[in-house]
Amino acid sequence: MSNAKLQLHYNDAARMSYSSYDENHYAGQSSISTQTAANAKYDPDENRGRWASKTEFILSCLGYAVGLGNVWRFPYLCYRSGGGAFLIPYLLMLFLCGIPLFFMEIIMGQFSSLGCIGIFRLAPLFKGAGFAIVIVNIICTTYYSVIISYPLMFLKHIFSSKLPWESCENPWNTNHCVEVTDMAKYNFTTRGEFKTPADEFFHLEILKISNGIYEIGSIQWSLFAALVLSWIMVYVCIIKGIETVGKVVYFTATFPFIILFILFVRGVTLPGAMKGILFYIKPEWSRLMDLKVWADAAIQIFFSLGPGWGGIVNMASFNHFRNNAKGDAIFIPIINCSTSIFAGFVVFSVLGFLSHQTGIPVADVATSGPGLAFITYPQAIAMLPFSQVWAGLFFCMLFLLGLDSVFVQIEAIISSVLDEIPKVRPYKYAVTFVSCLLMFSMAILFVTNGGMYILQLLDWYSASISVILICILEVVMASWIYGIDNFLDDIYFMIGKKPEKIWRYCWKYVTPAILVFIFFTSIIFNRPVRYNDKLYPEWAVALGWCSCAISIACIPLYMLWTVCHRRGSLRENLMASLKAKFWLPAQEDYRVAYAEFKTARKLMDELSSRNFEKVEMLRKP
């Protein structure tokens, strides 16, 4: 047989084998009927699309990773957990857990061109975790869309001659309202009875908040209008999927960095700024002996980068197959964490100014979460010259930071639907519209008088435990069930370089151990939910845990269905569902090359094994 005919014969064999090798987990043996069935079942989306450039992918990842938590959670967490000393556990967790997880999810998405459900073809038994990701994204996108509506409400008021949260001379103010410059005159133990103008503006004018979660009240139509505007902007930006998202992120992902830098320059030039900055970075080395500090560092890295939500996998699924995923997986998390640290200087320089102007200690004005973004920081901005300009920049930044995260979460949901239900792929616009309409309808509950209480409840319980568990399953699936050697082979085939040994040890041992640590500490250190100093009733807490259980329940229920619905014994079904199924590149030419690659690897392993056996026989006397 000539070389040309031999090569042709080999390519034909490869085309036959790629469709069936995953049924036998690289066994390389399959009947013609099995191959035909595999071809019928495997249906990659040929029109899924690709990023127009690598820049679009990086900007999308940065927009997703750099979010509101970088501004309103990390600075407070850092000062509370030991200041500069907190950076030691924070950076360790970045390199031992954050970056390995980020790299792993990029590889999964880029190799398979699949979303958060499809990647569980690595071990179909765990596919329920993919459905759990979709449920978590639906819940969180629903209330997150309301959070990005709040900055629009503030922006509506910046065009007045005087910011409405600057004084207590407004119709919504009560007798408890006290000007911030007068707060220091009151005894610290009774100061909690008084409210700042910004506090009353946010709660009484924007939210028109009720007395508790038991009092839902009616829809607040001004906030409802802001929610409608938010969803219209979201839909317009994602209407064509990555075709539009890839262009929009050039603005939405970069402009917040420009605003953050402008606010930094303004903040450090304020009187008292250095006092706030020193308070932020002053190291307390003794805090490194506190287990909770290490747990907080791990949790912050985990939720800041966003693994387990499906967003990273989905964005990577639009990459070109040969993209250098390792470089991206190192660059993006480092930029994200650097932004968090930098945001701390922006926040605490202004809090130092607020402390200087009011005489209130920095520790008393420092806070985190919505309280920092919508009460404390706006109150400090109101004391600046040209306060409308600084308020406009700040709330534009908050809106854009949140908008990018919503893009990615919705795209993860839509891509999963299109991957799993091929029949609806021609109707992508309709799927996008229906998805947005459904989540908008659910979000209406959060713009009622008691909406903020429900929002805080879901934010507290619905995602935290679920997402950590999903990541544990992902790492176990890739490293232990699919096999770390197979996973490293896939990387080698895709980018042409085998990862260094440190990745093997992280994926197989270090990162799973840290994730288990995060999982249990998240449960152990979980505090009762409260908002505005009000504890939630037991029935509300039970509802919160139910929102968490809804997603987690998908995992064992799908396992039971997978093992029990097939013919054969439970053990046979279990073993079959742990083997990779249709884990292939989406493009035809890469599938052929991959089959050749796996065949060559198998032959090399067999030769190595035989040579080893010969050497052993020669050694015997």
C-alpha positions in Angstrom: 0.0 0.0 0.0 1.4 3.4 -1.0 2.1 6.1 1.6 -0.8 8.2 0.2 -3.2 5.3 0.4 -2.0 4.5 3.9 -2.5 8.1 5.1 -6.0 8.1 3.5 -6.9 4.8 5.1 -5.6 6.2 8.5 -7.7 9.4 8.2 -10.8 7.4 7.4 -10.2 5.2 10.5 -9.7 8.3 12.6 -13.0 9.8 11.4 -14.7 6.5 12.3 -13.0 6.3 15.7 -13.6 9.9 17.0 -17.3 9.4 17.2 -17.1 6.3 19.3 -13.9 6.4 21.4 -15.6 8.3 24.2 -18.2 5.6 24.6 -15.4 3.2 25.5 -13.3 5.8 27.3 -10.4 5.7 24.9 -10.7 1.9 24.5 -10.4 2.3 20.8 -12.8 -0.6 20.1 -16.3 -0.1 18.8 -18.7 -1.7 16.4 -20.0 0.0 13.3 -23.5 0.3 14.8 -22.1 2.1 17.9 -20.2 4.5 15.6 -23.4 5.2 13.7 -25.3 5.8 16.9 -22.6 8.1 18.2 -22.7 10.2 15.0 -26.4 10.5 15.3 -26.2 11.6 18.9 -23.3 14.0 18.7 -24.6 17.3 17.3 -22.2 20.2 17.7 -23.5 23.7 17.1 -21.7 24.7 13.9 -23.0 28.3 14.1 -22.1 28.9 17.7 -19.8 31.7 16.8 -16.3 32.9 17.8 -14.8 36.0 19.4 -13.6 38.3 16.6 -10.4 38.8 18.5 -8.6 37.6 21.7 -9.1 41.1 23.1 -12.9 40.6 23.2 -12.4 37.5 25.2 -10.0 39.1 27.7 -12.2 42.2 28.1 -15.3 40.0 28.6 -13.5 38.0 31.3 -12.3 41.2 33.0 -15.8 42.7 32.9 -17.1 39.5 34.4 -14.4 39.1 37.1 -14.1 42.7 38.1 -17.5 43.5 39.5 -19.2 45.3 42.4 -17.5 43.0 45.0 -14.1 44.5 44.1 -15.3 47.9 45.2 -17.8 47.2 48.0 -16.5 44.0 49.6 -12.8 43.6 49.3 -11.6 46.9 50.9 -13.7 46.4 54.0 -12.7 42.7 54.2 -9.0 43.6 53.9 -9.1 46.2 56.7 -11.2 44.0 58.9 -8.9 40.9 58.4 -5.5 42.4 59.2 -4.9 45.1 56.6 -1.7 44.5 54.7 -1.2 41.2 56.4 -4.4 40.0 54.7 -2.6 40.1 51.4 -0.5 37.0 52.3 -3.4 34.5 52.5 -5.2 36.4 49.8 -2.4 36.0 47.2 -1.7 32.4 48.3 -5.3 31.5 47.7 -5.1 33.3 44.3 -2.2 31.2 43.1 -3.2 27.9 44.7 -6.9 28.0 44.1 -8.1 30.9 42.0 -5.8 30.7 39.0 -5.9 26.8 38.7 -9.7 26.9 38.8 -9.8 29.7 36.2 -7.4 27.8 33.9 -9.4 24.6 34.3 -12.7 26.2 33.3 -11.1 28.0 30.3 -9.7 24.7 29.1 -13.1 22.9 29.5 -14.9 25.6 27.5 -12.3 26.1 24.9 -11.7 22.4 24.2 -15.4 21.4 23.8 -17.0 24.7 22.7 -19.8 23.9 25.2 -21.4 25.8 28.0 -21.9 25.0 31.6 -24.1 21.9 31.1 -22.2 20.4 28.2 -18.8 20.3 29.9 -20.2 17.6 32.2 -19.8 15.2 29.3 -16.5 14.5 31.0 -18.5 12.5 33.6 -22.2 12.5 32.7 -23.1 11.3 36.3 -22.4 14.9 37.4 -24.5 16.6 34.7 -26.9 17.7 37.4 -24.3 20.2 38.5 -24.7 21.9 35.1 -28.4 22.3 35.7 -27.6 23.6 39.2 -25.4 26.3 37.6 -28.3 27.4 35.4 -30.6 27.7 38.3 -28.1 29.7 40.4 -27.6 32.0 37.4 -31.3 32.6 37.0 -31.8 33.5 40.6 -28.7 35.7 40.9 -29.2 37.5 37.6 -32.8 38.3 38.6 -31.8 40.2 41.8 -28.5 41.5 40.4 -30.5 43.3 37.7 -32.2 45.2 40.5 -28.9 46.1 42.1 -27.7 47.7 38.8 -30.9 49.7 38.7 -30.0 51.5 41.9 -27.2 53.5 40.3 -29.6 54.7 37.6 -31.9 56.1 40.4 -29.0 58.0 41.8 -27.9 59.3 38.4 -31.4 60.7 37.8 -30.8 63.1 40.8 -27.3 64.4 39.9 -28.6 67.1 37.6 -30.1 69.1 40.5 -28.3 72.1 41.9 -27.8 70.3 45.1 -27.5 66.5 45.7 -30.7 65.4 47.5 -28.7 63.2 49.9 -26.6 66.2 51.0 -28.9 67.5 53.7 -31.9 66.7 55.9 -34.2 69.3 54.2 -36.1 67.0 52.0 -39.8 65.7 52.2 -38.7 62.1 52.9 -36.4 63.0 55.8 -37.5 62.2 59.4 -36.7 63.5 62.8 -33.9 60.9 63.0 -31.9 62.5 60.2 -28.7 64.2 61.3 -26.2 66.1 59.1 -22.9 64.1 59.0 -20.9 67.1 60.3 -23.1 67.0 63.4 -22.9 63.2 64.0 -19.7 63.4 66.1 -21.6 65.6 68.6 -23.7 62.6 69.6 -22.7 59.8 72.0 -21.4 56.7 70.2 -23.8 54.4 72.0 -26.8 56.3 70.8 -25.6 57.3 67.4 -27.4 54.2 65.9 -30.7 56.0 66.5 -29.8 58.6 64.0 -29.6 58.4 60.2 -27.5 60.3 57.7 -29.1 62.1 54.8 -27.7 59.5 52.4 -29.1 56.7 54.5 -32.6 58.1 54.4 -32.4 59.0 50.8 -31.5 55.4 49.8 -34.0 53.7 52.1 -36.9 56.1 52.2 -36.8 57.7 48.8 -35.3 55.2 46.4 -36.4 51.9 48.1 -39.3 53.3 50.2 -38.4 50.3 52.4 -41.0 48.6 54.6 -40.5 47.5 58.2 -39.4 43.9 57.3 -39.6 41.0 54.9 -43.1 40.2 56.2 -44.3 43.5 54.7 -43.9 43.2 50.9 -46.0 46.3 50.1 -46.5 47.5 46.6 -44.4 48.1 43.5 -42.3 51.3 43.6 -42.9 52.6 40.1 -39.8 54.8 39.8 -37.6 51.9 40.7 -39.6 49.7 38.3 -38.9 52.1 35.5 -35.2 51.9 36.3 -35.4 48.2 36.2 -37.2 48.3 32.8 -34.4 50.6 31.4 -31.7 48.2 32.8 -33.2 45.2 31.1 -33.7 47.1 27.8 -30.0 48.0 27.8 -29.0 44.4 28.7 -31.2 43.0 25.9 -29.9 45.4 23.3 -26.3 44.5 24.3 -26.7 40.8 24.1 -29.3 40.5 21.3 -26.8 38.9 18.9 -24.8 37.1 21.6 -21.1 37.5 21.4 -21.3 39.5 18.2 -22.7 42.4 20.2 -21.2 41.6 23.6 -17.7 41.4 22.1 -18.1 45.0 20.9 -19.9 46.4 23.9 -17.2 45.3 26.3 -14.7 47.6 24.7 -16.5 50.3 26.6 -18.2 48.6 29.5 -15.1 46.7 30.6 -12.6 49.5 30.2 -14.4 52.7 31.2 -14.8 51.6 34.9 -11.0 51.4 35.1 -10.7 54.9 33.8 -13.3 56.2 36.4 -11.6 54.2 39.2 -8.3 55.9 38.4 -9.9 59.4 38.3 -11.6 58.8 41.6 -8.3 57.6 43.0 -6.5 60.8 42.0 -9.3 62.8 43.5 -9.4 60.7 46.6 -5.7 60.8 47.5 -5.6 64.6 47.2 -8.4 65.1 49.8 -7.6 66.1 53.4 -7.5 63.1 55.7 -7.0 60.7 52.8 -3.7 59.3 54.2 -5.4 58.6 57.5 -7.9 56.3 55.7 -5.3 54.7 53.5 -3.0 53.9 56.5 -6.1 52.4 58.2 -6.7 50.2 55.2 -3.1 48.9 54.7 -1.7 48.9 58.3 -0.7 45.2 58.8 -1.9 43.3 61.9 0.3 40.2 61.7 -1.4 38.5 64.7 -4.5 38.1 62.5 -2.7 35.5 60.4 -3.2 33.1 63.2 -7.0 33.4 62.8 -8.6 30.6 60.8 -11.4 32.9 59.7 -9.0 35.3 58.0 -7.7 32.5 55.8 -11.3 31.4 55.2 -12.2 34.9 54.2 -9.3 35.2 51.8 -10.2 31.9 50.1 -13.9 32.8 49.9 -13.1 36.3 48.5 -10.8 34.9 45.8 -13.3 32.3 44.9 -16.3 34.6 44.5 -14.3 37.4 43.0 -13.0 35.4 40.0 -16.4 33.6 39.5 -15.6 30.0 38.9 -18.5 27.6 39.2 -21.0 30.0 37.7 -20.6 28.9 34.1 -19.5 32.3 32.9 -15.8 31.5 32.5 -16.6 28.2 30.7 -19.1 29.9 28.4 -16.9 32.7 27.4 -14.0 30.3 26.7 -16.3 28.2 24.6 -16.2 31.0 21.9 -12.4 31.0 21.8 -10.3 29.8 18.9 -9.3 26.2 19.6 -5.5 26.9 19.7 -5.8 30.0 21.9 -3.1 30.2 24.6 -5.4 29.5 27.6 -2.7 29.4 30.2 -1.6 32.9 29.6 -5.2 34.2 29.9 -5.7 32.2 33.1 -2.8 33.9 34.8 -3.3 37.4 33.4 -7.0 37.9 34.1 -7.0 36.8 37.8 -4.0 38.9 38.5 -5.6 42.0 37.0 -8.8 41.2 38.9 -7.0 41.0 42.3 -4.9 44.0 41.6 -8.1 46.0 40.9 -9.5 44.9 44.2 -6.4 46.1 46.1 -6.4 49.4 44.1 -10.1 49.9 44.8 -9.3 49.8 48.5 -7.1 52.9 48.1 -10.0 54.6 46.2 -12.5 53.8 48.9 -10.5 54.4 52.0 -9.0 57.7 50.8 -12.6 59.0 50.6 -13.6 57.4 53.9 -10.5 59.0 55.5 -11.8 62.4 54.1 -15.2 61.7 55.6 -13.7 60.9 59.0 -11.6 64.0 58.8 -14.6 66.2 58.0 -16.9 64.7 60.6 -14.6 63.7 63.4 -16.0 60.2 63.3 -13.3 57.4 63.5 -12.6 55.6 60.2 -13.6 52.3 61.8 -17.1 53.7 62.4 -17.6 55.0 58.8 -16.2 51.9 57.1 -18.7 49.4 55.9 -19.2 47.0 53.0 -21.9 45.9 50.6 -24.7 48.1 49.5 -24.2 50.3 52.5 -20.8 51.4 51.2 -21.9 51.8 47.6 -25.2 53.5 48.2 -24.9 55.3 51.6 -21.4 55.9 52.9 -19.5 56.7 49.7 -22.3 58.9 48.3 -22.4 60.8 51.6 -18.7 61.5 51.3 -19.0 62.5 47.7 -21.7 65.0 48.6 -19.1 66.9 50.8 -16.8 67.5 47.8 -16.7 70.5 45.5 -18.5 69.7 42.2 -20.1 66.8 43.9 -22.5 66.2 41.0 -19.5 65.3 38.7 -18.0 62.9 41.2 -21.4 61.3 41.9 -22.0 60.9 38.2 -18.6 59.2 37.7 -19.1 56.9 40.7 -22.6 55.7 39.8 -21.7 55.2 36.1 -18.8 53.0 37.3 -21.1 50.9 39.5 -23.7 50.5 36.7 -21.1 49.4 34.2 -19.4 47.0 36.6 -22.7 45.3 37.3 -23.8 45.3 33.6 -20.8 43.2 32.5 -21.6 40.6 35.1 -25.2 40.4 33.9 -24.1 40.0 30.3 -22.0 37.0 31.1 -24.5 35.3 33.4 -27.4 35.6 30.9 -25.1 34.4 28.0 -24.2 31.3 30.2 -28.0 30.5 30.5 -28.8 31.0 26.8 -25.8 29.1 25.5 -26.7 26.2 27.8 -30.2 26.1 26.4 -29.0 26.2 22.8 -26.3 23.5 23.5 -28.8 21.1 25.1 -31.8 21.7 22.9 -30.6 21.8 19.2 -34.1 22.4 17.9 -34.2 25.9 19.3 -30.8 27.0 17.9 -32.4 28.7 14.8 -34.5 30.8 17.2 -31.7 32.3 19.3 -33.2 35.8 19.3 -36.5 34.4 20.6 -34.7 32.4 23.3 -32.8 35.5 24.4 -35.9 37.6 24.5 -37.9 35.0 26.4 -35.1 34.5 28.9 -34.8 38.2 29.6 -38.5 38.6 29.9 -38.8 35.7 32.3 -36.0 37.1 34.6 -37.4 40.6 34.3 -40.8 39.3 35.5 -39.2 37.6 38.5 -37.2 40.7 39.3 -40.4 42.8 39.8 -40.7 41.2 43.3 -37.5 43.1 44.3 -38.8 46.6 43.4 -41.5 46.4 46.1 -41.3 48.0 49.5 -39.9 44.8 51.0 -37.9 43.9 47.9 -34.5 44.7 49.5 -35.1 42.2 52.3 -35.8 39.4 49.8 -32.8 40.5 47.7 -30.5 40.3 50.7 -32.0 36.9 51.7 -31.3 35.3 48.3 -27.9 36.9 48.0 -27.0 35.5 51.4 -28.1 31.9 50.8 -28.9 31.0 47.2 -25.5 30.7 45.6 -22.6 30.5 48.1 -22.7 26.9 49.1 -24.0 25.7 45.8 -21.2 27.3 43.7 -18.5 25.9 45.9 -19.9 22.4 45.7 -20.1 22.7 41.9 -16.5 23.6 41.7 -15.5 20.7 43.9 -17.4 18.4 41.5 -15.7 20.0 38.5 -12.2 19.5 39.9 -12.9 15.9 41.0 -14.4 15.2 37.6 -11.4 16.5 35.6 -8.6 15.3 37.8 -9.8 12.0 39.3 -12.6 10.6 37.2 -11.7 11.7 33.7 -8.1 11.5 34.8 -5.4 14.1 35.2 -3.3 12.5 32.5 -6.2 12.6 30.0 -6.9 16.2 31.0 -3.3 17.2 30.5 -3.2 15.4 27.1 -6.2 17.5 26.0 -4.3 20.7 27.0 -1.2 19.5 25.1 -3.2 18.7 22.0 -5.0 22.1 22.2 -2.2 24.6 22.9 0.9 22.5 21.9 2.5 22.6 25.3 2.1 20.3 28.3 1.5 22.3 31.5 4.1 22.3 34.2 3.9 19.8 37.0 2.6 22.4 39.5 -0.8 22.4 37.6 -1.1 18.6 38.1 -0.5 18.9 41.8 -2.9 21.9 42.2 -5.7 20.3 40.2 -5.4 16.9 41.9 -4.6 17.8 45.5 -4.2 21.4 46.5 -7.2 23.1 44.8 -9.7 20.3 45.9 -8.4 20.6 49.5 -8.8 24.4 49.5 -12.3 24.1 48.0 -13.3 21.6 50.7 -11.9 24.0 53.3 -14.0 26.9 51.7 -17.1 24.7 51.7 -17.0 23.8 55.4 -15.9 27.2 56.6 -18.7 28.8 54.6 -21.1 26.7 56.6 -19.4 27.0 59.9 -18.9 30.8 59.8 -22.3 31.5 58.3 -24.0 34.2 60.3 -27.8 34.8 60.5 -28.9 37.1 57.7 -29.9 40.6 58.6 -30.5 43.9 56.8 -30.6 47.4 58.2 -29.9 45.9 61.7 -33.0 43.7 61.5 -32.8 40.0 61.9 -34.9 37.8 59.7 -37.6 35.5 61.1 -37.0 31.8 61.1 -39.4 31.1 58.2 -37.5 33.6 56.0 -34.2 31.9 56.8 -35.8 28.6 55.9 -36.8 30.0 52.6 -33.3 31.2 52.0 -31.9 27.7 52.6 -34.6 26.4 50.2 -33.3 28.7 47.5 -29.9 27.1 48.0 -31.3 23.5 48.1 -33.2 24.0 44.8 -29.9 24.1 42.9 -28.0 21.5 45.0 -30.9 19.0 44.7 -30.3 18.9 40.9 -27.0 17.0 41.5 -28.2 13.9 43.5 -31.6 13.8 41.6 -29.8 13.6 38.2 -27.4 11.0 39.6 -30.3 8.8 40.6 -32.1 9.3 37.3 -28.9 8.5 35.3 -28.2 5.3 37.3 -31.8 4.0 37.6 -33.4 4.8 34.2 -31.0 2.6 32.1 -31.2 -1.1 31.5 -28.6 -3.0 33.4 -27.4 -3.3 36.9 -26.9 -0.2 39.1 -23.1 -0.9 39.1 -23.0 -1.1 35.3 -25.0 2.1 34.9 -22.8 3.9 37.5 -19.6 2.9 35.8 -20.9 3.8 32.4 -22.0 7.3 33.6 -18.5 8.0 34.9 -16.9 7.6 31.4 -16.5 10.6 29.2 -19.2 10.8 26.5 -18.8 12.8 23.3 -15.9 14.8 24.8 -14.6 16.1 21.5 -13.6 19.4 19.8 -16.6 20.9 18.0 -14.8 21.5 14.7 -14.6 18.5 12.3 -10.9 18.9 11.4 -9.9 19.1 15.1 -12.0 16.0 15.9 -10.1 14.0 13.2 -6.7 15.3 14.5 -7.8 14.5 18.1 -8.6 10.9 17.2 -5.2 10.5 15.5 -3.6 12.1 18.6 -5.3 9.7 21.0 -4.5 6.7 18.9 -0.8 7.7 18.8 -0.8 8.3 22.5 -2.3 4.8 23.1 0.3 3.2 20.9 3.1 5.0 22.7 1.7 3.9 26.0 1.5 0.3 24.8 5.1 0.4 23.5 6.3 1.9 26.7 4.5 -0.8 28.7 6.0 -3.6 26.6 9.5 -2.1 26.8 9.2 -1.9 30.5 8.1 -5.6 30.7 11.1 -6.6 28.5 13.5 -4.7 30.8 11.9 -6.3 33.8 12.3 -9.8 32.2 16.0 -9.1 31.4 16.6 -8.1 35.0 15.3 -11.4 36.3 18.1 -14.0 36.9 
